[in-house]
């Protein structure tokens, strides 16, 4: 064959090159003969590679490994695997995917292909070669000049090239089709290609012709397979045919394997009788997916059924579902339905799994069916539903492993319902098995029981045993669950960095397996650890991500991240969102009677209402204590009632349970109530040991209040700055208030908060709900604030407050509401009546949104001038934004304009702060600012790209890829083509 430098020079000019042409145009020949000074990763696609796991295994061969367990998040798993491969291959590699036409739009492997296009390093090159265009979106690559397209017209031989190969006058007949040109050159004829194939094959010995007929029955084959099928000479004939380019070619991605060229596949006769022997040969060598294909050709449904467990074990859920689809429904046994259900369960497709398990129960409820159905209900329907299934099964000892798993599932359900003794009994009974996987599961539950009983030593021992058995059993999902649980218990003990180490071990496994439910549990636990370290923005992002997965799955587990989102919002001062999240968490937990989450939600609400509504706060704290032991609930009551004994009780419980964070909180509160600097010093030391800066801020604020004077003022100012940098606006305000007190300067007599919820503060204390005699008086004040000093007529104001009432009644009601508002705010504090018009004077009555807008605009202007005061102004403005303007009134038109204006300016402020942090090399701070933008606007592309960029710059490469995956998902939702991963990590002007 001749060299084709005009085409070879195009292969590595851009990040992505496509070769699209019909069979026989020399695509593979061009790729194999090109002189390329790069490491080459070559894969020839085949039908079995349409699934994610086989494609991933093929691409990972000799470079890395990909777990065979698959979950419900196909797109997320594809991106995780793409990142794994991109990190494993050389940065300047040439990746060639041949026969890409095998893949179709919507195939799981197509998701991996698209993720690879986006995630490869900038110096790598990717070539996609096939008969039809690759099933990926290429528009962004075209726009960015990162795509080279080679089509059939370019691949066809020119007249000069044809003349070199086959002589003159051949180009017109063949159109430059390389395979036809070559056949003409070899045969000297231009008959129909089928005749050419027959003629060329006919020239071969009889043994070669028989061998090719057998080979035509398979997409891929080896010499050993053909020997097994009666072709003893295959070991010499196949390499000879490949060397001569006669219908057979090497499969470069699979050493030792061969395939027929497309022309031969189309015209050669096939000997279908070879499949029985081939199926046995494949199965003996662990090629179970290929064995299934041969059995399907024979319609041997029982044979396929017998191989399904091996397919699941070696190739994952995708391959099982592909195999079961080959079996007609009327030929499916209970075993087939059950294994198909297992595959759907592994993918997180709970509805489909439950349906298949129900089909399987037609032959009776087995222990394994009961266990799997109960576990689905435990994750989705709730622990009570899980227990009902457990109770329906009567153990008979026929399947000890499955019966042990069923007992462990029942134990987990009892734990979630707060019945710790029964959970311990069931889990202990579950240990009576020899299965390593079942033993690991039972010890996992016993560790949860030990945690609930405050037995830290037993907890550690059970998890060590569980992890050892899960790893020995190859139970990837078990390892994920154990590490996630251990992380949660580290958080409870205040060992946040140890928790993060566990999650860093667990999350890559969850990413690559694609089991979104466990990944969400891991994200929630990481959020708890980050929350404990005072990294509120990163924690909120993890809680949001976990909550969305649980919500989409309809799982009661959504209550857990909602509780912590409520806590994040509370510390930020966004009271409206905090209340919504906590009430929703309580609703979900109460519906399923999950006691641990109910306790957390009640405690969160108690802490939320402790300032504004002490009676309601006490009610929630007592409800939490009625449900079980709670250090936090005791401390809320101790604070509200100034009860040192309750603080001491909380400290004793925290000590017994190994709850260092709870003990530090108890020390701080006792120090405040007893005005004891020694206790405060001890609390501060413990918070620093734990690594929780939010706890430090609260203690330092308390110390400042106790010290007073100039020293107290300085300490409070430092505490405020630290809290503001963490995004803890409530703590920053508390520290600022102490600083003001220390300076002998009080807050304004009256101050109105509207960002994150409406409150009126008098002398720094919130007015209780009872101070307002009617909601309309509050609404009247809100409307006047929203108008920012612009007057409104009495008639217009009345129509806004009572749109459906008669004018006479409205006038009287308006007068009463106006009188009430003035009474609450006191005379001379800002409500001005000028004839028939009413307005509020913002110069007289301080309102937070007015101050925020002034600081924000001043900061943005200073930043534009590159003034030194920009940073402090912008930081102050960002810290003052507790939430959207009047969040509790989302549907009131009169509030919308100011809400949108404030929100837009806030996003501008945070974007500038993020850019300044990135420029200064403060990548962690920049990432927190990006997360704050995305929390308010999840489709902000610059914020997504900056987040990926600063995470990568800060060394968090795994997290950068996970955030990039989120960016791709968000852009797809609004039909915007995402930028490649490498483009997102390059800073753009």
Secondary structure in CASP SS format (residue, H / E / C, confidence):
PFRMAT SS
TARGET T0000
AUTHOR 0000-0000-0000
METHOD secondary structure of the structure
MODEL  1
X C 1.00
X C 1.00
X C 1.00
X C 1.00
X H 1.00
X H 1.00
X H 1.00
X H 1.00
X C 1.00
X C 1.00
X C 1.00
X C 1.00
X C 1.00
X C 1.00
X C 1.00
X E 1.00
X E 1.00
X E 1.00
X E 1.00
X E 1.00
X C 1.00
X C 1.00
X C 1.00
X C 1.00
X C 1.00
X C 1.00
X H 1.00
X H 1.00
X H 1.00
X H 1.00
X H 1.00
X H 1.00
X H 1.00
X C 1.00
X C 1.00
X C 1.00
X C 1.00
X C 1.00
X C 1.00
X E 1.00
X E 1.00
X E 1.00
X E 1.00
X E 1.00
X C 1.00
X C 1.00
X H 1.00
X H 1.00
X H 1.00
X H 1.00
X C 1.00
X H 1.00
X H 1.00
X H 1.00
X H 1.00
X H 1.00
X H 1.00
X H 1.00
X H 1.00
X H 1.00
X C 1.00
X C 1.00
X C 1.00
X C 1.00
X C 1.00
X C 1.00
X C 1.00
X C 1.00
X C 1.00
X C 1.00
X C 1.00
X C 1.00
X C 1.00
X H 1.00
X H 1.00
X H 1.00
X H 1.00
X H 1.00
X H 1.00
X H 1.00
X H 1.00
X H 1.00
X H 1.00
X H 1.00
X H 1.00
X H 1.00
X H 1.00
X H 1.00
X C 1.00
X C 1.00
X C 1.00
X C 1.00
X C 1.00
X E 1.00
X E 1.00
X E 1.00
X E 1.00
X E 1.00
X C 1.00
X H 1.00
X H 1.00
X H 1.00
X C 1.00
X C 1.00
X C 1.00
X C 1.00
X C 1.00
X H 1.00
X H 1.00
X H 1.00
X H 1.00
X H 1.00
X H 1.00
X H 1.00
X H 1.00
X H 1.00
X H 1.00
X H 1.00
X H 1.00
X C 1.00
X C 1.00
X C 1.00
X C 1.00
X C 1.00
X E 1.00
X E 1.00
X E 1.00
X E 1.00
X E 1.00
X E 1.00
X C 1.00
X C 1.00
X C 1.00
X C 1.00
X C 1.00
X C 1.00
X C 1.00
X C 1.00
X H 1.00
X H 1.00
X H 1.00
X H 1.00
X H 1.00
X C 1.00
X C 1.00
X C 1.00
X E 1.00
X E 1.00
X E 1.00
X E 1.00
X E 1.00
X H 1.00
X H 1.00
X H 1.00
X H 1.00
X C 1.00
X C 1.00
X C 1.00
X H 1.00
X H 1.00
X H 1.00
X H 1.00
X H 1.00
X H 1.00
X H 1.00
X H 1.00
X C 1.00
X C 1.00
X C 1.00
X C 1.00
X H 1.00
X H 1.00
X H 1.00
X H 1.00
X C 1.00
X C 1.00
X C 1.00
X H 1.00
X H 1.00
X H 1.00
X H 1.00
X H 1.00
X H 1.00
X H 1.00
X H 1.00
X H 1.00
X H 1.00
X C 1.00
X C 1.00
X C 1.00
X C 1.00
X C 1.00
X H 1.00
X H 1.00
X H 1.00
X H 1.00
X H 1.00
X H 1.00
X H 1.00
X H 1.00
X H 1.00
X H 1.00
X C 1.00
X C 1.00
X C 1.00
X H 1.00
X H 1.00
X H 1.00
X H 1.00
X H 1.00
X H 1.00
X H 1.00
X H 1.00
X H 1.00
X H 1.00
X C 1.00
X C 1.00
X C 1.00
X C 1.00
X C 1.00
X E 1.00
X E 1.00
X H 1.00
X H 1.00
X H 1.00
X H 1.00
X H 1.00
X H 1.00
X C 1.00
X C 1.00
X C 1.00
X C 1.00
X C 1.00
X H 1.00
X H 1.00
X H 1.00
X H 1.00
X H 1.00
X H 1.00
X H 1.00
X H 1.00
X H 1.00
X H 1.00
X H 1.00
X C 1.00
X C 1.00
X C 1.00
X E 1.00
X E 1.00
X E 1.00
X C 1.00
X C 1.00
X C 1.00
X C 1.00
X C 1.00
X C 1.00
X E 1.00
X E 1.00
X E 1.00
X E 1.00
X C 1.00
X H 1.00
X H 1.00
X H 1.00
X H 1.00
X H 1.00
X H 1.00
X C 1.00
X C 1.00
X C 1.00
X C 1.00
X H 1.00
X H 1.00
X H 1.00
X H 1.00
X H 1.00
X H 1.00
X H 1.00
X H 1.00
X H 1.00
X H 1.00
X H 1.00
X H 1.00
X H 1.00
X C 1.00
X C 1.00
X C 1.00
X H 1.00
X H 1.00
X H 1.00
X H 1.00
X H 1.00
X H 1.00
X H 1.00
X H 1.00
X H 1.00
X H 1.00
X C 1.00
X C 1.00
X C 1.00
X H 1.00
X H 1.00
X H 1.00
X H 1.00
X H 1.00
X H 1.00
X H 1.00
X H 1.00
X H 1.00
X H 1.00
X H 1.00
X H 1.00
X H 1.00
X H 1.00
X H 1.00
X H 1.00
X H 1.00
X H 1.00
X H 1.00
X H 1.00
X H 1.00
X H 1.00
X H 1.00
X H 1.00
X C 1.00
X C 1.00
X C 1.00
X C 1.00
X H 1.00
X H 1.00
X H 1.00
X C 1.00
X C 1.00
X H 1.00
X H 1.00
X H 1.00
X H 1.00
X H 1.00
X H 1.00
X H 1.00
X H 1.00
X H 1.00
X H 1.00
X H 1.00
X H 1.00
X H 1.00
X C 1.00
X C 1.00
X C 1.00
X H 1.00
X H 1.00
X H 1.00
X H 1.00
X H 1.00
X H 1.00
X H 1.00
X H 1.00
X H 1.00
X H 1.00
X H 1.00
X H 1.00
X H 1.00
X H 1.00
X C 1.00
X C 1.00
X C 1.00
X H 1.00
X H 1.00
X H 1.00
X H 1.00
X H 1.00
X H 1.00
X H 1.00
X H 1.00
X H 1.00
X H 1.00
X H 1.00
X H 1.00
X H 1.00
X C 1.00
X C 1.00
X C 1.00
X H 1.00
X H 1.00
X H 1.00
X H 1.00
X H 1.00
X H 1.00
X H 1.00
X H 1.00
X H 1.00
X H 1.00
X C 1.00
X C 1.00
X C 1.00
X C 1.00
X C 1.00
X C 1.00
X C 1.00
X H 1.00
X H 1.00
X H 1.00
X H 1.00
X H 1.00
X H 1.00
X H 1.00
X H 1.00
X H 1.00
X H 1.00
X H 1.00
X H 1.00
X H 1.00
X H 1.00
X H 1.00
X H 1.00
X H 1.00
X C 1.00
X C 1.00
X C 1.00
X H 1.00
X H 1.00
X H 1.00
X H 1.00
X H 1.00
X H 1.00
X H 1.00
X H 1.00
X H 1.00
X H 1.00
X H 1.00
X C 1.00
X C 1.00
X C 1.00
X C 1.00
X C 1.00
X H 1.00
X H 1.00
X H 1.00
X H 1.00
X H 1.00
X H 1.00
X H 1.00
X H 1.00
X H 1.00
X H 1.00
X H 1.00
X H 1.00
X H 1.00
X H 1.00
X H 1.00
X H 1.00
X H 1.00
X C 1.00
X C 1.00
X C 1.00
X H 1.00
X H 1.00
X H 1.00
X H 1.00
X H 1.00
X H 1.00
X H 1.00
X H 1.00
X H 1.00
X H 1.00
X H 1.00
X H 1.00
X H 1.00
X H 1.00
X H 1.00
X H 1.00
X H 1.00
X H 1.00
X C 1.00
X C 1.00
X H 1.00
X H 1.00
X H 1.00
X H 1.00
X H 1.00
X H 1.00
X H 1.00
X H 1.00
X H 1.00
X H 1.00
X H 1.00
X H 1.00
X H 1.00
X H 1.00
X H 1.00
X H 1.00
X H 1.00
X C 1.00
X C 1.00
X C 1.00
X H 1.00
X H 1.00
X H 1.00
X H 1.00
X H 1.00
X H 1.00
X H 1.00
X H 1.00
X H 1.00
X H 1.00
X H 1.00
X H 1.00
X H 1.00
X H 1.00
X H 1.00
X H 1.00
X H 1.00
X H 1.00
X C 1.00
X C 1.00
X H 1.00
X H 1.00
X H 1.00
X H 1.00
X H 1.00
X H 1.00
X H 1.00
X H 1.00
X H 1.00
X H 1.00
X H 1.00
X H 1.00
X H 1.00
X H 1.00
X H 1.00
X H 1.00
X H 1.00
X C 1.00
X C 1.00
X C 1.00
X H 1.00
X H 1.00
X H 1.00
X H 1.00
X H 1.00
X H 1.00
X H 1.00
X H 1.00
X H 1.00
X H 1.00
X H 1.00
X H 1.00
X H 1.00
X H 1.00
X H 1.00
X H 1.00
X H 1.00
X H 1.00
X C 1.00
X C 1.00
X C 1.00
X C 1.00
X H 1.00
X H 1.00
X H 1.00
X H 1.00
X H 1.00
X H 1.00
X H 1.00
X H 1.00
X H 1.00
X H 1.00
X H 1.00
X H 1.00
X H 1.00
X H 1.00
X H 1.00
X C 1.00
X C 1.00
X H 1.00
X H 1.00
X H 1.00
X H 1.00
X H 1.00
X H 1.00
X H 1.00
X H 1.00
X H 1.00
X H 1.00
X H 1.00
X H 1.00
X H 1.00
X H 1.00
X H 1.00
X H 1.00
X H 1.00
X H 1.00
X C 1.00
X C 1.00
X H 1.00
X H 1.00
X H 1.00
X H 1.00
X H 1.00
X H 1.00
X H 1.00
X H 1.00
X H 1.00
X H 1.00
X H 1.00
X H 1.00
X H 1.00
X H 1.00
X H 1.00
X C 1.00
X C 1.00
X C 1.00
X C 1.00
X H 1.00
X H 1.00
X H 1.00
X H 1.00
X H 1.00
X H 1.00
X H 1.00
X H 1.00
X H 1.00
X H 1.00
X H 1.00
X H 1.00
X H 1.00
X H 1.00
X C 1.00
X C 1.00
X C 1.00
X H 1.00
X H 1.00
X H 1.00
X H 1.00
X H 1.00
X H 1.00
X H 1.00
X H 1.00
X H 1.00
X H 1.00
X H 1.00
X C 1.00
X C 1.00
X H 1.00
X H 1.00
X H 1.00
X H 1.00
X H 1.00
X H 1.00
X H 1.00
X H 1.00
X H 1.00
X H 1.00
X H 1.00
X H 1.00
X H 1.00
X H 1.00
X C 1.00
X C 1.00
X H 1.00
X H 1.00
X H 1.00
X H 1.00
X H 1.00
X H 1.00
X H 1.00
X H 1.00
X H 1.00
X H 1.00
X H 1.00
X H 1.00
X H 1.00
X H 1.00
X H 1.00
X C 1.00
X C 1.00
X H 1.00
X H 1.00
X H 1.00
X H 1.00
X H 1.00
X H 1.00
X H 1.00
X H 1.00
X H 1.00
X H 1.00
X H 1.00
X H 1.00
X H 1.00
X H 1.00
X C 1.00
X C 1.00
X H 1.00
X H 1.00
X H 1.00
X H 1.00
X H 1.00
X H 1.00
X H 1.00
X H 1.00
X H 1.00
X H 1.00
X H 1.00
X H 1.00
X H 1.00
X H 1.00
X H 1.00
X C 1.00
X H 1.00
X H 1.00
X H 1.00
X H 1.00
X H 1.00
X H 1.00
X H 1.00
X H 1.00
X H 1.00
X H 1.00
X H 1.00
X H 1.00
X H 1.00
X H 1.00
X H 1.00
X H 1.00
X H 1.00
X H 1.00
X C 1.00
X C 1.00
X H 1.00
X H 1.00
X H 1.00
X H 1.00
X H 1.00
X H 1.00
X H 1.00
X H 1.00
X H 1.00
X H 1.00
X H 1.00
X H 1.00
X H 1.00
X H 1.00
X C 1.00
X C 1.00
X C 1.00
X C 1.00
X C 1.00
X C 1.00
X C 1.00
X E 1.00
X E 1.00
X E 1.00
X E 1.00
X C 1.00
X E 1.00
X C 1.00
X C 1.00
X C 1.00
X E 1.00
X E 1.00
X E 1.00
X E 1.00
X C 1.00
X C 1.00
X E 1.00
X E 1.00
X C 1.00
X C 1.00
X H 1.00
X H 1.00
X H 1.00
X C 1.00
X C 1.00
X C 1.00
X H 1.00
X H 1.00
X H 1.00
X H 1.00
X H 1.00
X H 1.00
X H 1.00
X H 1.00
X H 1.00
X H 1.00
X H 1.00
X H 1.00
X C 1.00
X C 1.00
X C 1.00
X C 1.00
X C 1.00
X E 1.00
X E 1.00
X H 1.00
X H 1.00
X H 1.00
X H 1.00
X H 1.00
X H 1.00
X H 1.00
X H 1.00
X C 1.00
X C 1.00
X C 1.00
X C 1.00
X C 1.00
X H 1.00
X H 1.00
X H 1.00
X H 1.00
X H 1.00
X H 1.00
X H 1.00
X H 1.00
X H 1.00
X H 1.00
X H 1.00
X H 1.00
X H 1.00
X H 1.00
X H 1.00
X H 1.00
X H 1.00
X H 1.00
X H 1.00
X C 1.00
X C 1.00
X C 1.00
X C 1.00
X C 1.00
X E 1.00
X E 1.00
X E 1.00
X E 1.00
X C 1.00
X C 1.00
X E 1.00
X E 1.00
X E 1.00
X E 1.00
X C 1.00
X C 1.00
X C 1.00
X C 1.00
X C 1.00
X E 1.00
X E 1.00
X H 1.00
X H 1.00
X H 1.00
X H 1.00
X H 1.00
X H 1.00
X H 1.00
X H 1.00
X H 1.00
X H 1.00
X H 1.00
X H 1.00
X H 1.00
X H 1.00
X H 1.00
X H 1.00
X H 1.00
X C 1.00
X C 1.00
X C 1.00
X C 1.00
X C 1.00
X H 1.00
X H 1.00
X H 1.00
X H 1.00
X H 1.00
X H 1.00
X H 1.00
X H 1.00
X H 1.00
X H 1.00
X H 1.00
X C 1.00
X C 1.00
X C 1.00
X C 1.00
X E 1.00
X C 1.00
X C 1.00
X C 1.00
X C 1.00
X C 1.00
X C 1.00
X C 1.00
X H 1.00
X H 1.00
X H 1.00
X H 1.00
X H 1.00
X H 1.00
X H 1.00
X H 1.00
X H 1.00
X H 1.00
X H 1.00
X H 1.00
X H 1.00
X H 1.00
X H 1.00
X H 1.00
X H 1.00
X H 1.00
X H 1.00
X H 1.00
X H 1.00
X H 1.00
X H 1.00
X H 1.00
X H 1.00
X H 1.00
X H 1.00
X C 1.00
X C 1.00
X C 1.00
X H 1.00
X H 1.00
X H 1.00
X H 1.00
X H 1.00
X H 1.00
X H 1.00
X H 1.00
X H 1.00
X H 1.00
X H 1.00
X H 1.00
X H 1.00
X H 1.00
X C 1.00
X C 1.00
X C 1.00
X C 1.00
X H 1.00
X H 1.00
X H 1.00
X H 1.00
X H 1.00
X H 1.00
X H 1.00
X H 1.00
X H 1.00
X H 1.00
X H 1.00
X H 1.00
X H 1.00
X C 1.00
X C 1.00
X C 1.00
X H 1.00
X H 1.00
X H 1.00
X H 1.00
X H 1.00
X H 1.00
X H 1.00
X H 1.00
X H 1.00
X H 1.00
X H 1.00
X H 1.00
X H 1.00
X H 1.00
X H 1.00
X H 1.00
X H 1.00
X C 1.00
X C 1.00
X C 1.00
X C 1.00
X C 1.00
X C 1.00
X C 1.00
X H 1.00
X H 1.00
X H 1.00
X H 1.00
X C 1.00
X C 1.00
X C 1.00
X C 1.00
X C 1.00
END
